[in-house]
């Protein structure tokens, strides 16, 4: 392509930005899907319900042992 320049591909919008414009029922549906995936992954790893709840609580509260810290 003579004389043109190559455009970098756009990076996808952050998840929060993609979800911000969704109607409430679609947002809840996406959240529900995410929770189901999280639970399925926990089951695959052999975590108990209590272990999963502890991980979620620690992640939300920013407990030092949590891998990602508090949510923004």
Secondary structure, 3 states (H helix, E strand, C coil): CCCCCCCCCCCCCCHHHHHHCCCHHHHHHHHHHHHHHHHHHHHHHCCCHHHHHHHHHHHHHCCCCCCCCCCC
